[in-house]
Amino acid sequence: MKSIYQLLIIIFIVTVSCSKEKKGINTAQTESTPPPFKYWVWYGAGANVADSIHIKQFKKYASSGINAVLIDTRADADYLSKVAPLAIKEGLEVHAWMFTMNRPGDTTALKHPDWYMVSRSGKSCFDDRPYVDYYQWLSPSHPEARQHIWNLVEGLAKVEGIKSVHLDYIRYPDVFLPVGLLPKYNLVQNEELPDFDFDYSMASVDKFKKLFGKDITQAEVPAIDIEWKQFRLNEIKAVVDGAYDIAHKHGKDLTAAVFPYPEMADHMVRQRWDKWNIDAVMPMIYNNFYNEGLDWIEFATKQGLTDLKAKQTKLHTGLYLPEMTDNELAKAIAIAKQSGASGVAFFDIQESHFEVIKASH
């Protein structure tokens, strides 16, 4: 009798195993197989673009093997609701791209001059902007400005069908520009210059004073005050972590465009993204901005992955394409893959690049 039971058990196990094989189920293989390398693109469509133009572009992306599109929403949930379905219909994953701390032309924020960051030289981004006119940065320390940003995140996160809310300009203004851009502004930045060192707004200064008992405006050399630096890193982290909770509440991920790797981002723009609660980052490893070759893409990607080692955050290497030849792009994609990135994100794809992207799969 015992042998009959054993035989029945063996038959049952074999039957279940065969059934799983027929259905394509292989648990061990599934667990060991890494997810496919992902292709992203930032899509900065204009506000008054016809649906037919969007559809044409989305078809081109999909046919070239691009998986995900980061749609510039201008934080407008209604606009996203109209455009997202067009991309989804073409088989693309949609992510809602928004400007975060930098909010140029934000009609709500412009009613509140005290919401804006202020430089060490006393210039407010409300009406005296660093570098370019569209640099209108809100203070992460102002509770109403912070809530305004979270409200925008929530509006986008409620849109059906999207995968994530994607934060851009989630930092302070550039303390140091990439070296390749300095000649454009006729600048030499060998130290933290007063006009480019933010945030000395009342909201920030008062909050720092309450926490540390110091008036940073009276510091002889604020750049060497480590608590002041860490305070600003923490203020950005708080905005991100709050956005993460909001996105996840609505079943969406949180992603972000960030500077090349955490130590560099910390130094240049007060952004320590390896400390954030976030699902995926796209470091903008724009090598030509820094007068670097393609080998720097490997260095920056690996550095970012090393800093994220203890976290579940995925890293997708961001590439700036206008100054890349077809051959350079093919090499850059291969470098990102070999470096261990989960994918690659393209900014400003040129026409000839589509065949290169397709062939790289």
Contacts in CASP RR format, 6 or more apart in sequence:
PFRMAT RR
TARGET T0000
AUTHOR 0000-0000-0000
METHOD contacts of the structure
MODEL  1
MKSIYQLLIIIFIVTVSCSKEKKGINTAQTESTPPPFKYWVWYGAGANVA
DSIHIKQFKKYASSGINAVLIDTRADADYLSKVAPLAIKEGLEVHAWMFT
MNRPGDTTALKHPDWYMVSRSGKSCFDDRPYVDYYQWLSPSHPEARQHIW
NLVEGLAKVEGIKSVHLDYIRYPDVFLPVGLLPKYNLVQNEELPDFDFDY
SMASVDKFKKLFGKDITQAEVPAIDIEWKQFRLNEIKAVVDGAYDIAHKH
GKDLTAAVFPYPEMADHMVRQRWDKWNIDAVMPMIYNNFYNEGLDWIEFA
TKQGLTDLKAKQTKLHTGLYLPEMTDNELAKAIAIAKQSGASGVAFFDIQ
ESHFEVIKASH
20 26 0 8 1.000
20 27 0 8 1.000
35 342 0 8 1.000
37 337 0 8 1.000
37 341 0 8 1.000
37 342 0 8 1.000
37 343 0 8 1.000
37 344 0 8 1.000
38 67 0 8 1.000
38 68 0 8 1.000
38 316 0 8 1.000
38 342 0 8 1.000
38 343 0 8 1.000
38 344 0 8 1.000
39 65 0 8 1.000
39 66 0 8 1.000
39 67 0 8 1.000
39 68 0 8 1.000
39 343 0 8 1.000
39 344 0 8 1.000
39 346 0 8 1.000
39 357 0 8 1.000
39 361 0 8 1.000
40 66 0 8 1.000
40 67 0 8 1.000
40 68 0 8 1.000
40 69 0 8 1.000
40 70 0 8 1.000
40 95 0 8 1.000
40 282 0 8 1.000
40 316 0 8 1.000
40 343 0 8 1.000
40 344 0 8 1.000
40 345 0 8 1.000
40 346 0 8 1.000
41 61 0 8 1.000
41 66 0 8 1.000
41 68 0 8 1.000
41 69 0 8 1.000
41 70 0 8 1.000
41 345 0 8 1.000
41 346 0 8 1.000
41 347 0 8 1.000
41 349 0 8 1.000
42 70 0 8 1.000
42 72 0 8 1.000
42 97 0 8 1.000
42 257 0 8 1.000
42 345 0 8 1.000
42 346 0 8 1.000
42 347 0 8 1.000
42 348 0 8 1.000
43 57 0 8 1.000
43 61 0 8 1.000
43 69 0 8 1.000
43 70 0 8 1.000
43 71 0 8 1.000
43 72 0 8 1.000
43 97 0 8 1.000
44 71 0 8 1.000
44 72 0 8 1.000
44 97 0 8 1.000
45 53 0 8 1.000
45 54 0 8 1.000
45 57 0 8 1.000
45 71 0 8 1.000
45 72 0 8 1.000
45 83 0 8 1.000
46 72 0 8 1.000
47 74 0 8 1.000
47 79 0 8 1.000
51 82 0 8 1.000
51 86 0 8 1.000
54 83 0 8 1.000
54 86 0 8 1.000
54 87 0 8 1.000
55 86 0 8 1.000
55 90 0 8 1.000
58 69 0 8 1.000
58 86 0 8 1.000
58 87 0 8 1.000
58 89 0 8 1.000
58 90 0 8 1.000
58 92 0 8 1.000
59 90 0 8 1.000
60 354 0 8 1.000
61 69 0 8 1.000
61 90 0 8 1.000
61 92 0 8 1.000
62 90 0 8 1.000
62 91 0 8 1.000
62 92 0 8 1.000
63 358 0 8 1.000
64 354 0 8 1.000
64 355 0 8 1.000
64 357 0 8 1.000
64 358 0 8 1.000
65 357 0 8 1.000
65 358 0 8 1.000
65 361 0 8 1.000
66 92 0 8 1.000
66 346 0 8 1.000
66 357 0 8 1.000
67 92 0 8 1.000
67 93 0 8 1.000
68 92 0 8 1.000
68 93 0 8 1.000
68 94 0 8 1.000
68 95 0 8 1.000
68 163 0 8 1.000
69 87 0 8 1.000
69 92 0 8 1.000
69 93 0 8 1.000
69 94 0 8 1.000
69 95 0 8 1.000
70 95 0 8 1.000
70 97 0 8 1.000
70 166 0 8 1.000
70 255 0 8 1.000
70 282 0 8 1.000
70 345 0 8 1.000
71 80 0 8 1.000
71 83 0 8 1.000
71 84 0 8 1.000
71 87 0 8 1.000
71 94 0 8 1.000
71 95 0 8 1.000
71 96 0 8 1.000
71 97 0 8 1.000
72 97 0 8 1.000
73 79 0 8 1.000
73 80 0 8 1.000
73 96 0 8 1.000
73 97 0 8 1.000
73 98 0 8 1.000
73 156 0 8 1.000
74 98 0 8 1.000
74 99 0 8 1.000
75 98 0 8 1.000
75 99 0 8 1.000
75 103 0 8 1.000
75 152 0 8 1.000
75 156 0 8 1.000
77 155 0 8 1.000
77 156 0 8 1.000
77 158 0 8 1.000
77 159 0 8 1.000
80 96 0 8 1.000
80 156 0 8 1.000
80 159 0 8 1.000
80 162 0 8 1.000
81 159 0 8 1.000
81 160 0 8 1.000
84 94 0 8 1.000
84 96 0 8 1.000
84 159 0 8 1.000
84 161 0 8 1.000
84 162 0 8 1.000
85 161 0 8 1.000
87 94 0 8 1.000
88 94 0 8 1.000
88 161 0 8 1.000
93 163 0 8 1.000
94 161 0 8 1.000
94 162 0 8 1.000
94 163 0 8 1.000
95 162 0 8 1.000
95 163 0 8 1.000
95 164 0 8 1.000
95 165 0 8 1.000
95 166 0 8 1.000
95 255 0 8 1.000
96 156 0 8 1.000
96 157 0 8 1.000
96 159 0 8 1.000
96 162 0 8 1.000
96 164 0 8 1.000
96 165 0 8 1.000
96 166 0 8 1.000
97 166 0 8 1.000
97 168 0 8 1.000
97 257 0 8 1.000
98 152 0 8 1.000
98 153 0 8 1.000
98 156 0 8 1.000
98 165 0 8 1.000
98 166 0 8 1.000
98 167 0 8 1.000
98 168 0 8 1.000
99 168 0 8 1.000
99 169 0 8 1.000
100 149 0 8 1.000
100 167 0 8 1.000
100 168 0 8 1.000
100 169 0 8 1.000
100 170 0 8 1.000
100 239 0 8 1.000
100 243 0 8 1.000
101 117 0 8 1.000
101 137 0 8 1.000
101 138 0 8 1.000
101 140 0 8 1.000
101 149 0 8 1.000
101 169 0 8 1.000
101 170 0 8 1.000
101 171 0 8 1.000
101 172 0 8 1.000
101 236 0 8 1.000
101 239 0 8 1.000
102 134 0 8 1.000
102 135 0 8 1.000
102 136 0 8 1.000
102 137 0 8 1.000
102 138 0 8 1.000
102 169 0 8 1.000
102 173 0 8 1.000
103 109 0 8 1.000
103 136 0 8 1.000
103 137 0 8 1.000
103 138 0 8 1.000
103 149 0 8 1.000
104 133 0 8 1.000
104 134 0 8 1.000
104 135 0 8 1.000
104 136 0 8 1.000
105 136 0 8 1.000
106 136 0 8 1.000
106 138 0 8 1.000
106 148 0 8 1.000
108 148 0 8 1.000
109 115 0 8 1.000
109 116 0 8 1.000
109 136 0 8 1.000
109 138 0 8 1.000
109 145 0 8 1.000
109 148 0 8 1.000
110 126 0 8 1.000
110 136 0 8 1.000
112 144 0 8 1.000
112 145 0 8 1.000
113 124 0 8 1.000
113 126 0 8 1.000
113 127 0 8 1.000
114 142 0 8 1.000
114 201 0 8 1.000
114 202 0 8 1.000
114 203 0 8 1.000
115 126 0 8 1.000
115 138 0 8 1.000
115 139 0 8 1.000
115 142 0 8 1.000
115 144 0 8 1.000
115 145 0 8 1.000
115 148 0 8 1.000
116 124 0 8 1.000
116 125 0 8 1.000
116 126 0 8 1.000
116 136 0 8 1.000
116 137 0 8 1.000
116 138 0 8 1.000
116 139 0 8 1.000
116 145 0 8 1.000
116 201 0 8 1.000
117 124 0 8 1.000
117 125 0 8 1.000
117 137 0 8 1.000
117 138 0 8 1.000
117 139 0 8 1.000
117 172 0 8 1.000
117 173 0 8 1.000
117 198 0 8 1.000
117 199 0 8 1.000
117 201 0 8 1.000
117 204 0 8 1.000
118 124 0 8 1.000
118 125 0 8 1.000
118 139 0 8 1.000
118 198 0 8 1.000
118 199 0 8 1.000
118 200 0 8 1.000
118 201 0 8 1.000
118 202 0 8 1.000
118 204 0 8 1.000
119 130 0 8 1.000
119 194 0 8 1.000
119 195 0 8 1.000
119 196 0 8 1.000
119 197 0 8 1.000
119 198 0 8 1.000
119 200 0 8 1.000
120 194 0 8 1.000
120 195 0 8 1.000
120 197 0 8 1.000
120 198 0 8 1.000
120 200 0 8 1.000
120 222 0 8 1.000
121 194 0 8 1.000
121 195 0 8 1.000
122 194 0 8 1.000
122 200 0 8 1.000
123 130 0 8 1.000
123 195 0 8 1.000
124 201 0 8 1.000
125 135 0 8 1.000
125 136 0 8 1.000
125 137 0 8 1.000
125 138 0 8 1.000
125 173 0 8 1.000
125 198 0 8 1.000
126 136 0 8 1.000
129 135 0 8 1.000
129 136 0 8 1.000
130 173 0 8 1.000
130 174 0 8 1.000
130 195 0 8 1.000
130 196 0 8 1.000
130 198 0 8 1.000
131 173 0 8 1.000
131 174 0 8 1.000
131 177 0 8 1.000
131 185 0 8 1.000
131 196 0 8 1.000
135 173 0 8 1.000
137 169 0 8 1.000
137 172 0 8 1.000
137 173 0 8 1.000
137 198 0 8 1.000
137 199 0 8 1.000
138 145 0 8 1.000
138 148 0 8 1.000
138 149 0 8 1.000
139 145 0 8 1.000
139 199 0 8 1.000
139 201 0 8 1.000
139 203 0 8 1.000
139 204 0 8 1.000
140 146 0 8 1.000
140 199 0 8 1.000
140 235 0 8 1.000
140 236 0 8 1.000
140 238 0 8 1.000
140 239 0 8 1.000
141 199 0 8 1.000
141 201 0 8 1.000
141 203 0 8 1.000
141 204 0 8 1.000
141 207 0 8 1.000
141 208 0 8 1.000
141 235 0 8 1.000
142 201 0 8 1.000
142 203 0 8 1.000
142 204 0 8 1.000
143 203 0 8 1.000
145 203 0 8 1.000
146 238 0 8 1.000
146 239 0 8 1.000
149 239 0 8 1.000
149 243 0 8 1.000
150 239 0 8 1.000
150 242 0 8 1.000
150 243 0 8 1.000
150 246 0 8 1.000
153 165 0 8 1.000
153 167 0 8 1.000
153 243 0 8 1.000
153 246 0 8 1.000
153 247 0 8 1.000
154 246 0 8 1.000
154 250 0 8 1.000
156 162 0 8 1.000
156 165 0 8 1.000
157 165 0 8 1.000
157 246 0 8 1.000
157 247 0 8 1.000
157 249 0 8 1.000
157 250 0 8 1.000
157 251 0 8 1.000
157 252 0 8 1.000
158 250 0 8 1.000
162 252 0 8 1.000
163 252 0 8 1.000
163 253 0 8 1.000
164 247 0 8 1.000
164 252 0 8 1.000
164 253 0 8 1.000
164 254 0 8 1.000
164 255 0 8 1.000
164 279 0 8 1.000
164 280 0 8 1.000
165 243 0 8 1.000
165 247 0 8 1.000
165 252 0 8 1.000
165 253 0 8 1.000
165 254 0 8 1.000
165 255 0 8 1.000
166 255 0 8 1.000
166 256 0 8 1.000
166 257 0 8 1.000
167 240 0 8 1.000
167 243 0 8 1.000
167 254 0 8 1.000
167 255 0 8 1.000
167 256 0 8 1.000
167 257 0 8 1.000
168 256 0 8 1.000
168 257 0 8 1.000
170 236 0 8 1.000
170 239 0 8 1.000
170 240 0 8 1.000
170 256 0 8 1.000
170 257 0 8 1.000
170 258 0 8 1.000
170 271 0 8 1.000
171 236 0 8 1.000
171 258 0 8 1.000
171 259 0 8 1.000
171 265 0 8 1.000
171 269 0 8 1.000
171 270 0 8 1.000
171 271 0 8 1.000
172 198 0 8 1.000
172 199 0 8 1.000
172 232 0 8 1.000
172 236 0 8 1.000
172 269 0 8 1.000
172 270 0 8 1.000
172 271 0 8 1.000
173 196 0 8 1.000
173 198 0 8 1.000
173 269 0 8 1.000
174 196 0 8 1.000
174 268 0 8 1.000
174 269 0 8 1.000
175 189 0 8 1.000
175 192 0 8 1.000
175 196 0 8 1.000
175 197 0 8 1.000
175 267 0 8 1.000
175 268 0 8 1.000
175 269 0 8 1.000
175 270 0 8 1.000
176 189 0 8 1.000
176 192 0 8 1.000
176 196 0 8 1.000
176 267 0 8 1.000
176 268 0 8 1.000
177 185 0 8 1.000
177 187 0 8 1.000
177 189 0 8 1.000
177 268 0 8 1.000
178 268 0 8 1.000
178 286 0 8 1.000
178 289 0 8 1.000
178 290 0 8 1.000
179 289 0 8 1.000
179 290 0 8 1.000
179 291 0 8 1.000
180 288 0 8 1.000
180 289 0 8 1.000
180 290 0 8 1.000
180 291 0 8 1.000
181 289 0 8 1.000
182 188 0 8 1.000
182 189 0 8 1.000
189 196 0 8 1.000
191 223 0 8 1.000
192 222 0 8 1.000
192 223 0 8 1.000
197 222 0 8 1.000
197 223 0 8 1.000
199 232 0 8 1.000
199 235 0 8 1.000
200 216 0 8 1.000
200 217 0 8 1.000
204 232 0 8 1.000
204 235 0 8 1.000
205 215 0 8 1.000
205 216 0 8 1.000
205 217 0 8 1.000
207 231 0 8 1.000
208 214 0 8 1.000
208 216 0 8 1.000
208 227 0 8 1.000
208 228 0 8 1.000
208 231 0 8 1.000
209 215 0 8 1.000
209 216 0 8 1.000
211 231 0 8 1.000
212 227 0 8 1.000
212 231 0 8 1.000
214 225 0 8 1.000
214 227 0 8 1.000
214 228 0 8 1.000
216 222 0 8 1.000
216 225 0 8 1.000
216 228 0 8 1.000
219 225 0 8 1.000
219 228 0 8 1.000
222 228 0 8 1.000
223 229 0 8 1.000
229 270 0 8 1.000
232 270 0 8 1.000
233 266 0 8 1.000
233 270 0 8 1.000
233 271 0 8 1.000
233 272 0 8 1.000
233 275 0 8 1.000
236 270 0 8 1.000
236 271 0 8 1.000
236 272 0 8 1.000
237 272 0 8 1.000
237 275 0 8 1.000
237 276 0 8 1.000
240 254 0 8 1.000
240 256 0 8 1.000
240 276 0 8 1.000
240 277 0 8 1.000
240 278 0 8 1.000
241 276 0 8 1.000
241 277 0 8 1.000
242 277 0 8 1.000
243 254 0 8 1.000
244 254 0 8 1.000
244 276 0 8 1.000
244 277 0 8 1.000
244 278 0 8 1.000
244 279 0 8 1.000
245 277 0 8 1.000
247 253 0 8 1.000
247 254 0 8 1.000
248 254 0 8 1.000
253 279 0 8 1.000
253 280 0 8 1.000
254 277 0 8 1.000
254 278 0 8 1.000
254 279 0 8 1.000
255 278 0 8 1.000
255 279 0 8 1.000
255 280 0 8 1.000
255 281 0 8 1.000
255 282 0 8 1.000
256 273 0 8 1.000
256 276 0 8 1.000
256 278 0 8 1.000
256 280 0 8 1.000
256 281 0 8 1.000
256 282 0 8 1.000
257 281 0 8 1.000
257 282 0 8 1.000
257 284 0 8 1.000
257 345 0 8 1.000
258 265 0 8 1.000
258 271 0 8 1.000
258 273 0 8 1.000
258 281 0 8 1.000
258 282 0 8 1.000
258 283 0 8 1.000
258 284 0 8 1.000
259 265 0 8 1.000
259 268 0 8 1.000
259 269 0 8 1.000
259 271 0 8 1.000
259 273 0 8 1.000
259 283 0 8 1.000
259 284 0 8 1.000
260 283 0 8 1.000
260 284 0 8 1.000
260 285 0 8 1.000
260 286 0 8 1.000
260 290 0 8 1.000
260 300 0 8 1.000
260 303 0 8 1.000
261 283 0 8 1.000
261 300 0 8 1.000
261 303 0 8 1.000
261 304 0 8 1.000
261 307 0 8 1.000
262 271 0 8 1.000
262 272 0 8 1.000
262 273 0 8 1.000
262 274 0 8 1.000
262 275 0 8 1.000
262 303 0 8 1.000
262 304 0 8 1.000
262 307 0 8 1.000
263 303 0 8 1.000
263 307 0 8 1.000
264 300 0 8 1.000
265 271 0 8 1.000
265 272 0 8 1.000
265 273 0 8 1.000
266 272 0 8 1.000
273 281 0 8 1.000
274 304 0 8 1.000
274 307 0 8 1.000
274 308 0 8 1.000
274 311 0 8 1.000
274 313 0 8 1.000
276 313 0 8 1.000
278 313 0 8 1.000
279 312 0 8 1.000
279 313 0 8 1.000
279 314 0 8 1.000
280 313 0 8 1.000
280 314 0 8 1.000
280 315 0 8 1.000
280 316 0 8 1.000
280 342 0 8 1.000
281 308 0 8 1.000
281 313 0 8 1.000
281 314 0 8 1.000
281 315 0 8 1.000
281 316 0 8 1.000
282 315 0 8 1.000
282 316 0 8 1.000
282 317 0 8 1.000
282 318 0 8 1.000
282 345 0 8 1.000
283 300 0 8 1.000
283 301 0 8 1.000
283 304 0 8 1.000
283 315 0 8 1.000
283 317 0 8 1.000
283 318 0 8 1.000
284 318 0 8 1.000
284 320 0 8 1.000
284 347 0 8 1.000
285 296 0 8 1.000
285 297 0 8 1.000
285 300 0 8 1.000
285 301 0 8 1.000
285 317 0 8 1.000
285 318 0 8 1.000
285 319 0 8 1.000
286 318 0 8 1.000
286 319 0 8 1.000
286 320 0 8 1.000
286 347 0 8 1.000
287 293 0 8 1.000
287 294 0 8 1.000
287 296 0 8 1.000
287 297 0 8 1.000
287 320 0 8 1.000
288 320 0 8 1.000
288 323 0 8 1.000
289 320 0 8 1.000
290 296 0 8 1.000
294 328 0 8 1.000
294 331 0 8 1.000
294 332 0 8 1.000
294 335 0 8 1.000
295 335 0 8 1.000
297 317 0 8 1.000
297 319 0 8 1.000
297 332 0 8 1.000
297 335 0 8 1.000
297 336 0 8 1.000
297 339 0 8 1.000
298 335 0 8 1.000
298 338 0 8 1.000
298 339 0 8 1.000
300 317 0 8 1.000
301 315 0 8 1.000
301 317 0 8 1.000
301 335 0 8 1.000
301 336 0 8 1.000
301 339 0 8 1.000
301 340 0 8 1.000
301 341 0 8 1.000
302 339 0 8 1.000
302 340 0 8 1.000
304 315 0 8 1.000
305 315 0 8 1.000
305 339 0 8 1.000
305 340 0 8 1.000
305 341 0 8 1.000
308 315 0 8 1.000
314 342 0 8 1.000
315 341 0 8 1.000
315 342 0 8 1.000
316 341 0 8 1.000
316 342 0 8 1.000
316 343 0 8 1.000
316 344 0 8 1.000
316 345 0 8 1.000
317 336 0 8 1.000
317 339 0 8 1.000
317 341 0 8 1.000
317 343 0 8 1.000
317 344 0 8 1.000
317 345 0 8 1.000
318 336 0 8 1.000
318 344 0 8 1.000
318 345 0 8 1.000
318 346 0 8 1.000
318 347 0 8 1.000
319 329 0 8 1.000
319 332 0 8 1.000
319 333 0 8 1.000
319 336 0 8 1.000
319 344 0 8 1.000
319 345 0 8 1.000
319 346 0 8 1.000
319 347 0 8 1.000
320 347 0 8 1.000
320 348 0 8 1.000
321 329 0 8 1.000
321 346 0 8 1.000
321 347 0 8 1.000
321 348 0 8 1.000
321 349 0 8 1.000
321 350 0 8 1.000
321 353 0 8 1.000
322 348 0 8 1.000
322 350 0 8 1.000
324 332 0 8 1.000
324 350 0 8 1.000
324 353 0 8 1.000
326 352 0 8 1.000
326 353 0 8 1.000
326 355 0 8 1.000
326 356 0 8 1.000
329 353 0 8 1.000
329 356 0 8 1.000
329 357 0 8 1.000
330 356 0 8 1.000
330 359 0 8 1.000
330 360 0 8 1.000
332 344 0 8 1.000
333 344 0 8 1.000
333 356 0 8 1.000
333 357 0 8 1.000
333 360 0 8 1.000
334 360 0 8 1.000
336 343 0 8 1.000
336 344 0 8 1.000
337 343 0 8 1.000
337 344 0 8 1.000
346 353 0 8 1.000
346 357 0 8 1.000
349 357 0 8 1.000
END
